[in-house]
Amino acid sequence: MNYNDLGKMLAAFDSHDYEYANLPCWLVFDERFRQSYPIATVTPGTPTPHWMLTAPTLAELAEAAGIDPAGLGAQVEEFNGHAANGVDPVFHRGESVYDLYRGDSEVTPNRNLRPLESGPYYAVQLHLGALGTKGGPLTDTEGAVLDTHGARIPGLYACGNVASSPFGPGYPGAGATLAAGMVFGYLSGQALAG
């Protein structure tokens, strides 16, 4: 799942229970994963930082993270069964073109799924953050800012992350905010020069 959509899932708020439904959220992985892929700024073979919890067993990892050990064990067992068959009925990993591009071609039958194997095991708590925006003033096709009635505000233009996204709440992929900023910066410049 791309980080834009993952952020939406983490931001899901349950107004009945008055809490974020998917927080806290943990990335749990095994030693093979740790030695195969970078995790944030940590690359394989480098020392494990203090913010990356580690334990020899899943039960001990759950206890260190404040996760129900039996629940984590059951979830990993269910995940491993599906991963061995190459399917993810919950999150549908490996079904989109984006997933296939980001997956590991050496992992089969699904390049986005592999059962957790032997420990030690690791957990990293995931937090919401901001990289770009979907907010900002609405603009027209030249980047002119529109007022609440849809009329241009004379001389005011916006582009990039200070303007509403031309993609709405969607995210087509890496560089999208750069491309929109560049295109609407050019269009705004052309309009102002004209």
PyMOL CGO cylinders between C-alpha atoms (Angstrom):
from pymol import cmd
from pymol.cgo import CYLINDER

trace = [
    CYLINDER, 0.00, 0.00, 0.00, 1.40, 3.39, -0.87, 0.3, 1, 1, 1, 1, 1, 1,
    CYLINDER, 1.40, 3.39, -0.87, 2.13, 5.69, 2.05, 0.3, 1, 1, 1, 1, 1, 1,
    CYLINDER, 2.13, 5.69, 2.05, -0.68, 8.08, 1.14, 0.3, 1, 1, 1, 1, 1, 1,
    CYLINDER, -0.68, 8.08, 1.14, -3.29, 5.34, 1.57, 0.3, 1, 1, 1, 1, 1, 1,
    CYLINDER, -3.29, 5.34, 1.57, -1.55, 3.88, 4.61, 0.3, 1, 1, 1, 1, 1, 1,
    CYLINDER, -1.55, 3.88, 4.61, -1.76, 7.30, 6.24, 0.3, 1, 1, 1, 1, 1, 1,
    CYLINDER, -1.76, 7.30, 6.24, -5.50, 7.35, 5.60, 0.3, 1, 1, 1, 1, 1, 1,
    CYLINDER, -5.50, 7.35, 5.60, -5.85, 4.01, 7.37, 0.3, 1, 1, 1, 1, 1, 1,
    CYLINDER, -5.85, 4.01, 7.37, -3.82, 5.20, 10.35, 0.3, 1, 1, 1, 1, 1, 1,
    CYLINDER, -3.82, 5.20, 10.35, -5.91, 8.39, 10.56, 0.3, 1, 1, 1, 1, 1, 1,
    CYLINDER, -5.91, 8.39, 10.56, -9.22, 6.49, 10.72, 0.3, 1, 1, 1, 1, 1, 1,
    CYLINDER, -9.22, 6.49, 10.72, -10.99, 7.83, 13.80, 0.3, 1, 1, 1, 1, 1, 1,
    CYLINDER, -10.99, 7.83, 13.80, -13.71, 5.91, 15.64, 0.3, 1, 1, 1, 1, 1, 1,
    CYLINDER, -13.71, 5.91, 15.64, -16.05, 8.59, 16.97, 0.3, 1, 1, 1, 1, 1, 1,
    CYLINDER, -16.05, 8.59, 16.97, -17.98, 6.05, 19.06, 0.3, 1, 1, 1, 1, 1, 1,
    CYLINDER, -17.98, 6.05, 19.06, -14.94, 4.89, 21.05, 0.3, 1, 1, 1, 1, 1, 1,
    CYLINDER, -14.94, 4.89, 21.05, -13.26, 8.29, 20.54, 0.3, 1, 1, 1, 1, 1, 1,
    CYLINDER, -13.26, 8.29, 20.54, -9.93, 6.84, 19.46, 0.3, 1, 1, 1, 1, 1, 1,
    CYLINDER, -9.93, 6.84, 19.46, -7.94, 6.07, 16.36, 0.3, 1, 1, 1, 1, 1, 1,
    CYLINDER, -7.94, 6.07, 16.36, -9.06, 2.62, 15.27, 0.3, 1, 1, 1, 1, 1, 1,
    CYLINDER, -9.06, 2.62, 15.27, -5.67, 1.52, 13.88, 0.3, 1, 1, 1, 1, 1, 1,
    CYLINDER, -5.67, 1.52, 13.88, -3.29, 3.07, 16.40, 0.3, 1, 1, 1, 1, 1, 1,
    CYLINDER, -3.29, 3.07, 16.40, -1.01, 2.04, 17.88, 0.3, 1, 1, 1, 1, 1, 1,
    CYLINDER, -1.01, 2.04, 17.88, 0.32, 0.27, 14.80, 0.3, 1, 1, 1, 1, 1, 1,
    CYLINDER, 0.32, 0.27, 14.80, 3.41, -1.93, 14.68, 0.3, 1, 1, 1, 1, 1, 1,
    CYLINDER, 3.41, -1.93, 14.68, 5.57, -3.23, 11.84, 0.3, 1, 1, 1, 1, 1, 1,
    CYLINDER, 5.57, -3.23, 11.84, 6.60, -6.73, 12.98, 0.3, 1, 1, 1, 1, 1, 1,
    CYLINDER, 6.60, -6.73, 12.98, 9.28, -8.66, 11.13, 0.3, 1, 1, 1, 1, 1, 1,
    CYLINDER, 9.28, -8.66, 11.13, 11.81, -11.44, 11.48, 0.3, 1, 1, 1, 1, 1, 1,
    CYLINDER, 11.81, -11.44, 11.48, 15.60, -11.67, 11.21, 0.3, 1, 1, 1, 1, 1, 1,
    CYLINDER, 15.60, -11.67, 11.21, 15.51, -12.57, 7.51, 0.3, 1, 1, 1, 1, 1, 1,
    CYLINDER, 15.51, -12.57, 7.51, 13.57, -9.37, 6.77, 0.3, 1, 1, 1, 1, 1, 1,
    CYLINDER, 13.57, -9.37, 6.77, 15.92, -7.33, 8.99, 0.3, 1, 1, 1, 1, 1, 1,
    CYLINDER, 15.92, -7.33, 8.99, 18.94, -8.60, 7.07, 0.3, 1, 1, 1, 1, 1, 1,
    CYLINDER, 18.94, -8.60, 7.07, 17.30, -8.20, 3.64, 0.3, 1, 1, 1, 1, 1, 1,
    CYLINDER, 17.30, -8.20, 3.64, 15.72, -4.72, 3.52, 0.3, 1, 1, 1, 1, 1, 1,
    CYLINDER, 15.72, -4.72, 3.52, 16.26, -1.23, 4.89, 0.3, 1, 1, 1, 1, 1, 1,
    CYLINDER, 16.26, -1.23, 4.89, 13.80, -0.16, 7.58, 0.3, 1, 1, 1, 1, 1, 1,
    CYLINDER, 13.80, -0.16, 7.58, 13.60, 3.65, 7.72, 0.3, 1, 1, 1, 1, 1, 1,
    CYLINDER, 13.60, 3.65, 7.72, 17.27, 4.70, 8.07, 0.3, 1, 1, 1, 1, 1, 1,
    CYLINDER, 17.27, 4.70, 8.07, 18.50, 1.27, 9.22, 0.3, 1, 1, 1, 1, 1, 1,
    CYLINDER, 18.50, 1.27, 9.22, 20.17, -0.90, 6.62, 0.3, 1, 1, 1, 1, 1, 1,
    CYLINDER, 20.17, -0.90, 6.62, 20.96, -4.63, 6.82, 0.3, 1, 1, 1, 1, 1, 1,
    CYLINDER, 20.96, -4.63, 6.82, 24.07, -5.36, 8.86, 0.3, 1, 1, 1, 1, 1, 1,
    CYLINDER, 24.07, -5.36, 8.86, 24.00, -2.11, 10.83, 0.3, 1, 1, 1, 1, 1, 1,
    CYLINDER, 24.00, -2.11, 10.83, 23.44, -2.01, 14.60, 0.3, 1, 1, 1, 1, 1, 1,
    CYLINDER, 23.44, -2.01, 14.60, 19.83, -2.22, 15.76, 0.3, 1, 1, 1, 1, 1, 1,
    CYLINDER, 19.83, -2.22, 15.76, 18.72, 1.18, 17.10, 0.3, 1, 1, 1, 1, 1, 1,
    CYLINDER, 18.72, 1.18, 17.10, 16.94, 1.63, 20.43, 0.3, 1, 1, 1, 1, 1, 1,
    CYLINDER, 16.94, 1.63, 20.43, 13.61, 2.47, 18.73, 0.3, 1, 1, 1, 1, 1, 1,
    CYLINDER, 13.61, 2.47, 18.73, 13.52, -0.93, 17.04, 0.3, 1, 1, 1, 1, 1, 1,
    CYLINDER, 13.52, -0.93, 17.04, 12.30, -3.43, 19.62, 0.3, 1, 1, 1, 1, 1, 1,
    CYLINDER, 12.30, -3.43, 19.62, 13.82, -6.88, 19.42, 0.3, 1, 1, 1, 1, 1, 1,
    CYLINDER, 13.82, -6.88, 19.42, 13.21, -10.18, 21.22, 0.3, 1, 1, 1, 1, 1, 1,
    CYLINDER, 13.21, -10.18, 21.22, 14.04, -13.85, 20.64, 0.3, 1, 1, 1, 1, 1, 1,
    CYLINDER, 14.04, -13.85, 20.64, 10.37, -14.91, 20.53, 0.3, 1, 1, 1, 1, 1, 1,
    CYLINDER, 10.37, -14.91, 20.53, 7.12, -13.37, 19.32, 0.3, 1, 1, 1, 1, 1, 1,
    CYLINDER, 7.12, -13.37, 19.32, 5.64, -13.61, 22.82, 0.3, 1, 1, 1, 1, 1, 1,
    CYLINDER, 5.64, -13.61, 22.82, 8.55, -11.65, 24.31, 0.3, 1, 1, 1, 1, 1, 1,
    CYLINDER, 8.55, -11.65, 24.31, 8.34, -9.09, 21.49, 0.3, 1, 1, 1, 1, 1, 1,
    CYLINDER, 8.34, -9.09, 21.49, 4.62, -8.65, 22.15, 0.3, 1, 1, 1, 1, 1, 1,
    CYLINDER, 4.62, -8.65, 22.15, 5.27, -8.09, 25.83, 0.3, 1, 1, 1, 1, 1, 1,
    CYLINDER, 5.27, -8.09, 25.83, 7.97, -5.48, 25.09, 0.3, 1, 1, 1, 1, 1, 1,
    CYLINDER, 7.97, -5.48, 25.09, 5.60, -3.63, 22.72, 0.3, 1, 1, 1, 1, 1, 1,
    CYLINDER, 5.60, -3.63, 22.72, 2.54, -3.85, 24.97, 0.3, 1, 1, 1, 1, 1, 1,
    CYLINDER, 2.54, -3.85, 24.97, 0.76, -6.11, 22.48, 0.3, 1, 1, 1, 1, 1, 1,
    CYLINDER, 0.76, -6.11, 22.48, -1.40, -9.07, 23.52, 0.3, 1, 1, 1, 1, 1, 1,
    CYLINDER, -1.40, -9.07, 23.52, 0.99, -12.06, 23.07, 0.3, 1, 1, 1, 1, 1, 1,
    CYLINDER, 0.99, -12.06, 23.07, -1.77, -14.56, 22.26, 0.3, 1, 1, 1, 1, 1, 1,
    CYLINDER, -1.77, -14.56, 22.26, -3.34, -12.14, 19.77, 0.3, 1, 1, 1, 1, 1, 1,
    CYLINDER, -3.34, -12.14, 19.77, -0.02, -11.50, 18.03, 0.3, 1, 1, 1, 1, 1, 1,
    CYLINDER, -0.02, -11.50, 18.03, 0.73, -15.23, 17.92, 0.3, 1, 1, 1, 1, 1, 1,
    CYLINDER, 0.73, -15.23, 17.92, -2.66, -15.98, 16.37, 0.3, 1, 1, 1, 1, 1, 1,
    CYLINDER, -2.66, -15.98, 16.37, -2.32, -13.15, 13.87, 0.3, 1, 1, 1, 1, 1, 1,
    CYLINDER, -2.32, -13.15, 13.87, 1.16, -14.29, 12.78, 0.3, 1, 1, 1, 1, 1, 1,
    CYLINDER, 1.16, -14.29, 12.78, -0.05, -17.88, 12.45, 0.3, 1, 1, 1, 1, 1, 1,
    CYLINDER, -0.05, -17.88, 12.45, -2.97, -16.77, 10.25, 0.3, 1, 1, 1, 1, 1, 1,
    CYLINDER, -2.97, -16.77, 10.25, -0.71, -14.46, 8.21, 0.3, 1, 1, 1, 1, 1, 1,
    CYLINDER, -0.71, -14.46, 8.21, 1.89, -17.21, 7.71, 0.3, 1, 1, 1, 1, 1, 1,
    CYLINDER, 1.89, -17.21, 7.71, -0.74, -19.61, 6.39, 0.3, 1, 1, 1, 1, 1, 1,
    CYLINDER, -0.74, -19.61, 6.39, -1.96, -17.10, 3.84, 0.3, 1, 1, 1, 1, 1, 1,
    CYLINDER, -1.96, -17.10, 3.84, 1.56, -15.95, 2.92, 0.3, 1, 1, 1, 1, 1, 1,
    CYLINDER, 1.56, -15.95, 2.92, 2.66, -19.52, 2.24, 0.3, 1, 1, 1, 1, 1, 1,
    CYLINDER, 2.66, -19.52, 2.24, -0.19, -19.72, -0.28, 0.3, 1, 1, 1, 1, 1, 1,
    CYLINDER, -0.19, -19.72, -0.28, 0.67, -16.31, -1.75, 0.3, 1, 1, 1, 1, 1, 1,
    CYLINDER, 0.67, -16.31, -1.75, -2.61, -14.62, -0.82, 0.3, 1, 1, 1, 1, 1, 1,
    CYLINDER, -2.61, -14.62, -0.82, -3.58, -11.79, 1.50, 0.3, 1, 1, 1, 1, 1, 1,
    CYLINDER, -3.58, -11.79, 1.50, -7.37, -11.80, 1.99, 0.3, 1, 1, 1, 1, 1, 1,
    CYLINDER, -7.37, -11.80, 1.99, -7.20, -8.90, 4.49, 0.3, 1, 1, 1, 1, 1, 1,
    CYLINDER, -7.20, -8.90, 4.49, -4.96, -6.27, 2.86, 0.3, 1, 1, 1, 1, 1, 1,
    CYLINDER, -4.96, -6.27, 2.86, -4.68, -7.73, -0.67, 0.3, 1, 1, 1, 1, 1, 1,
    CYLINDER, -4.68, -7.73, -0.67, -0.90, -7.30, -0.82, 0.3, 1, 1, 1, 1, 1, 1,
    CYLINDER, -0.90, -7.30, -0.82, 0.54, -8.21, -4.19, 0.3, 1, 1, 1, 1, 1, 1,
    CYLINDER, 0.54, -8.21, -4.19, -2.66, -7.61, -6.13, 0.3, 1, 1, 1, 1, 1, 1,
    CYLINDER, -2.66, -7.61, -6.13, -1.94, -4.12, -7.48, 0.3, 1, 1, 1, 1, 1, 1,
    CYLINDER, -1.94, -4.12, -7.48, 0.59, -2.94, -10.05, 0.3, 1, 1, 1, 1, 1, 1,
    CYLINDER, 0.59, -2.94, -10.05, 2.06, -0.69, -7.33, 0.3, 1, 1, 1, 1, 1, 1,
    CYLINDER, 2.06, -0.69, -7.33, 2.63, -3.70, -5.07, 0.3, 1, 1, 1, 1, 1, 1,
    CYLINDER, 2.63, -3.70, -5.07, 4.20, -5.73, -7.85, 0.3, 1, 1, 1, 1, 1, 1,
    CYLINDER, 4.20, -5.73, -7.85, 6.60, -2.90, -8.63, 0.3, 1, 1, 1, 1, 1, 1,
    CYLINDER, 6.60, -2.90, -8.63, 7.59, -2.51, -4.97, 0.3, 1, 1, 1, 1, 1, 1,
    CYLINDER, 7.59, -2.51, -4.97, 7.83, -6.24, -4.24, 0.3, 1, 1, 1, 1, 1, 1,
    CYLINDER, 7.83, -6.24, -4.24, 10.81, -8.57, -4.09, 0.3, 1, 1, 1, 1, 1, 1,
    CYLINDER, 10.81, -8.57, -4.09, 10.99, -10.73, -7.24, 0.3, 1, 1, 1, 1, 1, 1,
    CYLINDER, 10.99, -10.73, -7.24, 12.97, -13.35, -5.31, 0.3, 1, 1, 1, 1, 1, 1,
    CYLINDER, 12.97, -13.35, -5.31, 10.02, -14.02, -2.98, 0.3, 1, 1, 1, 1, 1, 1,
    CYLINDER, 10.02, -14.02, -2.98, 7.45, -16.50, -4.30, 0.3, 1, 1, 1, 1, 1, 1,
    CYLINDER, 7.45, -16.50, -4.30, 4.62, -17.21, -4.86, 0.3, 1, 1, 1, 1, 1, 1,
    CYLINDER, 4.62, -17.21, -4.86, 3.76, -13.58, -3.97, 0.3, 1, 1, 1, 1, 1, 1,
    CYLINDER, 3.76, -13.58, -3.97, 6.60, -11.04, -4.07, 0.3, 1, 1, 1, 1, 1, 1,
    CYLINDER, 6.60, -11.04, -4.07, 4.87, -9.01, -1.31, 0.3, 1, 1, 1, 1, 1, 1,
    CYLINDER, 4.87, -9.01, -1.31, 4.31, -11.83, 1.19, 0.3, 1, 1, 1, 1, 1, 1,
    CYLINDER, 4.31, -11.83, 1.19, 6.57, -14.23, 3.04, 0.3, 1, 1, 1, 1, 1, 1,
    CYLINDER, 6.57, -14.23, 3.04, 5.82, -16.13, 6.24, 0.3, 1, 1, 1, 1, 1, 1,
    CYLINDER, 5.82, -16.13, 6.24, 7.66, -14.93, 9.33, 0.3, 1, 1, 1, 1, 1, 1,
    CYLINDER, 7.66, -14.93, 9.33, 10.40, -17.40, 10.10, 0.3, 1, 1, 1, 1, 1, 1,
    CYLINDER, 10.40, -17.40, 10.10, 12.81, -17.70, 13.01, 0.3, 1, 1, 1, 1, 1, 1,
    CYLINDER, 12.81, -17.70, 13.01, 13.80, -14.93, 15.39, 0.3, 1, 1, 1, 1, 1, 1,
    CYLINDER, 13.80, -14.93, 15.39, 15.00, -12.77, 16.67, 0.3, 1, 1, 1, 1, 1, 1,
    CYLINDER, 15.00, -12.77, 16.67, 11.89, -10.72, 15.91, 0.3, 1, 1, 1, 1, 1, 1,
    CYLINDER, 11.89, -10.72, 15.91, 11.58, -6.97, 15.61, 0.3, 1, 1, 1, 1, 1, 1,
    CYLINDER, 11.58, -6.97, 15.61, 8.85, -4.35, 16.00, 0.3, 1, 1, 1, 1, 1, 1,
    CYLINDER, 8.85, -4.35, 16.00, 8.78, -0.71, 14.98, 0.3, 1, 1, 1, 1, 1, 1,
    CYLINDER, 8.78, -0.71, 14.98, 5.87, 1.48, 16.03, 0.3, 1, 1, 1, 1, 1, 1,
    CYLINDER, 5.87, 1.48, 16.03, 4.41, 3.42, 13.11, 0.3, 1, 1, 1, 1, 1, 1,
    CYLINDER, 4.41, 3.42, 13.11, 3.21, 6.99, 13.65, 0.3, 1, 1, 1, 1, 1, 1,
    CYLINDER, 3.21, 6.99, 13.65, 1.28, 9.43, 11.51, 0.3, 1, 1, 1, 1, 1, 1,
    CYLINDER, 1.28, 9.43, 11.51, 3.31, 12.14, 9.85, 0.3, 1, 1, 1, 1, 1, 1,
    CYLINDER, 3.31, 12.14, 9.85, 3.08, 14.62, 7.02, 0.3, 1, 1, 1, 1, 1, 1,
    CYLINDER, 3.08, 14.62, 7.02, 5.09, 14.67, 3.82, 0.3, 1, 1, 1, 1, 1, 1,
    CYLINDER, 5.09, 14.67, 3.82, 2.90, 16.80, 1.59, 0.3, 1, 1, 1, 1, 1, 1,
    CYLINDER, 2.90, 16.80, 1.59, -0.57, 18.18, 1.68, 0.3, 1, 1, 1, 1, 1, 1,
    CYLINDER, -0.57, 18.18, 1.68, -3.94, 17.72, 0.08, 0.3, 1, 1, 1, 1, 1, 1,
    CYLINDER, -3.94, 17.72, 0.08, -5.14, 21.06, 1.44, 0.3, 1, 1, 1, 1, 1, 1,
    CYLINDER, -5.14, 21.06, 1.44, -4.69, 24.63, 0.42, 0.3, 1, 1, 1, 1, 1, 1,
    CYLINDER, -4.69, 24.63, 0.42, -6.72, 26.96, -1.74, 0.3, 1, 1, 1, 1, 1, 1,
    CYLINDER, -6.72, 26.96, -1.74, -8.53, 25.76, -4.84, 0.3, 1, 1, 1, 1, 1, 1,
    CYLINDER, -8.53, 25.76, -4.84, -7.03, 26.93, -8.11, 0.3, 1, 1, 1, 1, 1, 1,
    CYLINDER, -7.03, 26.93, -8.11, -8.11, 26.99, -11.71, 0.3, 1, 1, 1, 1, 1, 1,
    CYLINDER, -8.11, 26.99, -11.71, -6.26, 25.46, -14.68, 0.3, 1, 1, 1, 1, 1, 1,
    CYLINDER, -6.26, 25.46, -14.68, -3.70, 28.30, -14.65, 0.3, 1, 1, 1, 1, 1, 1,
    CYLINDER, -3.70, 28.30, -14.65, -3.02, 28.12, -10.92, 0.3, 1, 1, 1, 1, 1, 1,
    CYLINDER, -3.02, 28.12, -10.92, -5.07, 31.23, -10.04, 0.3, 1, 1, 1, 1, 1, 1,
    CYLINDER, -5.07, 31.23, -10.04, -6.53, 30.98, -6.53, 0.3, 1, 1, 1, 1, 1, 1,
    CYLINDER, -6.53, 30.98, -6.53, -10.33, 30.87, -6.40, 0.3, 1, 1, 1, 1, 1, 1,
    CYLINDER, -10.33, 30.87, -6.40, -12.47, 32.45, -3.71, 0.3, 1, 1, 1, 1, 1, 1,
    CYLINDER, -12.47, 32.45, -3.71, -15.34, 30.62, -1.98, 0.3, 1, 1, 1, 1, 1, 1,
    CYLINDER, -15.34, 30.62, -1.98, -17.64, 31.49, -4.87, 0.3, 1, 1, 1, 1, 1, 1,
    CYLINDER, -17.64, 31.49, -4.87, -15.26, 30.08, -7.51, 0.3, 1, 1, 1, 1, 1, 1,
    CYLINDER, -15.26, 30.08, -7.51, -14.07, 33.46, -8.80, 0.3, 1, 1, 1, 1, 1, 1,
    CYLINDER, -14.07, 33.46, -8.80, -10.37, 34.29, -9.29, 0.3, 1, 1, 1, 1, 1, 1,
    CYLINDER, -10.37, 34.29, -9.29, -8.66, 36.37, -6.63, 0.3, 1, 1, 1, 1, 1, 1,
    CYLINDER, -8.66, 36.37, -6.63, -6.76, 38.92, -8.74, 0.3, 1, 1, 1, 1, 1, 1,
    CYLINDER, -6.76, 38.92, -8.74, -2.98, 38.43, -8.73, 0.3, 1, 1, 1, 1, 1, 1,
    CYLINDER, -2.98, 38.43, -8.73, -2.98, 35.44, -6.35, 0.3, 1, 1, 1, 1, 1, 1,
    CYLINDER, -2.98, 35.44, -6.35, -1.58, 32.13, -7.63, 0.3, 1, 1, 1, 1, 1, 1,
    CYLINDER, -1.58, 32.13, -7.63, -0.63, 28.91, -5.86, 0.3, 1, 1, 1, 1, 1, 1,
    CYLINDER, -0.63, 28.91, -5.86, 1.07, 25.67, -6.81, 0.3, 1, 1, 1, 1, 1, 1,
    CYLINDER, 1.07, 25.67, -6.81, 2.68, 22.62, -5.26, 0.3, 1, 1, 1, 1, 1, 1,
    CYLINDER, 2.68, 22.62, -5.26, 1.99, 21.76, -1.63, 0.3, 1, 1, 1, 1, 1, 1,
    CYLINDER, 1.99, 21.76, -1.63, 0.50, 25.18, -0.83, 0.3, 1, 1, 1, 1, 1, 1,
    CYLINDER, 0.50, 25.18, -0.83, -2.42, 24.59, -3.22, 0.3, 1, 1, 1, 1, 1, 1,
    CYLINDER, -2.42, 24.59, -3.22, -5.11, 21.94, -3.24, 0.3, 1, 1, 1, 1, 1, 1,
    CYLINDER, -5.11, 21.94, -3.24, -3.96, 18.82, -5.03, 0.3, 1, 1, 1, 1, 1, 1,
    CYLINDER, -3.96, 18.82, -5.03, -5.07, 18.39, -8.65, 0.3, 1, 1, 1, 1, 1, 1,
    CYLINDER, -5.07, 18.39, -8.65, -5.44, 14.70, -7.74, 0.3, 1, 1, 1, 1, 1, 1,
    CYLINDER, -5.44, 14.70, -7.74, -7.97, 15.38, -4.95, 0.3, 1, 1, 1, 1, 1, 1,
    CYLINDER, -7.97, 15.38, -4.95, -7.52, 12.86, -2.13, 0.3, 1, 1, 1, 1, 1, 1,
    CYLINDER, -7.52, 12.86, -2.13, -5.71, 10.41, -4.46, 0.3, 1, 1, 1, 1, 1, 1,
    CYLINDER, -5.71, 10.41, -4.46, -2.04, 9.74, -4.95, 0.3, 1, 1, 1, 1, 1, 1,
    CYLINDER, -2.04, 9.74, -4.95, -0.81, 8.53, -8.36, 0.3, 1, 1, 1, 1, 1, 1,
    CYLINDER, -0.81, 8.53, -8.36, 2.74, 7.80, -7.21, 0.3, 1, 1, 1, 1, 1, 1,
    CYLINDER, 2.74, 7.80, -7.21, 6.19, 9.06, -6.33, 0.3, 1, 1, 1, 1, 1, 1,
    CYLINDER, 6.19, 9.06, -6.33, 6.92, 12.59, -7.51, 0.3, 1, 1, 1, 1, 1, 1,
    CYLINDER, 6.92, 12.59, -7.51, 3.26, 13.53, -7.88, 0.3, 1, 1, 1, 1, 1, 1,
    CYLINDER, 3.26, 13.53, -7.88, 3.59, 16.66, -5.74, 0.3, 1, 1, 1, 1, 1, 1,
    CYLINDER, 3.59, 16.66, -5.74, 6.77, 17.62, -7.59, 0.3, 1, 1, 1, 1, 1, 1,
    CYLINDER, 6.77, 17.62, -7.59, 5.16, 17.25, -10.99, 0.3, 1, 1, 1, 1, 1, 1,
    CYLINDER, 5.16, 17.25, -10.99, 2.05, 19.19, -9.97, 0.3, 1, 1, 1, 1, 1, 1,
    CYLINDER, 2.05, 19.19, -9.97, 4.20, 21.97, -8.49, 0.3, 1, 1, 1, 1, 1, 1,
    CYLINDER, 4.20, 21.97, -8.49, 6.33, 22.19, -11.60, 0.3, 1, 1, 1, 1, 1, 1,
    CYLINDER, 6.33, 22.19, -11.60, 3.40, 22.16, -14.04, 0.3, 1, 1, 1, 1, 1, 1,
    CYLINDER, 3.40, 22.16, -14.04, 1.26, 24.64, -12.13, 0.3, 1, 1, 1, 1, 1, 1,
    CYLINDER, 1.26, 24.64, -12.13, 4.30, 26.82, -11.41, 0.3, 1, 1, 1, 1, 1, 1,
    CYLINDER, 4.30, 26.82, -11.41, 4.89, 27.01, -15.16, 0.3, 1, 1, 1, 1, 1, 1,
    CYLINDER, 4.89, 27.01, -15.16, 1.21, 27.67, -15.92, 0.3, 1, 1, 1, 1, 1, 1,
    CYLINDER, 1.21, 27.67, -15.92, 1.04, 30.35, -13.22, 0.3, 1, 1, 1, 1, 1, 1,
    CYLINDER, 1.04, 30.35, -13.22, 4.19, 31.98, -14.57, 0.3, 1, 1, 1, 1, 1, 1,
    CYLINDER, 4.19, 31.98, -14.57, 2.79, 31.98, -18.09, 0.3, 1, 1, 1, 1, 1, 1,
    CYLINDER, 2.79, 31.98, -18.09, -0.48, 33.51, -16.88, 0.3, 1, 1, 1, 1, 1, 1,
    CYLINDER, -0.48, 33.51, -16.88, 1.31, 36.21, -14.87, 0.3, 1, 1, 1, 1, 1, 1,
    CYLINDER, 1.31, 36.21, -14.87, 3.65, 37.02, -17.78, 0.3, 1, 1, 1, 1, 1, 1,
    CYLINDER, 3.65, 37.02, -17.78, 0.69, 37.30, -20.15, 0.3, 1, 1, 1, 1, 1, 1,
]
cmd.load_cgo(trace, "trace")
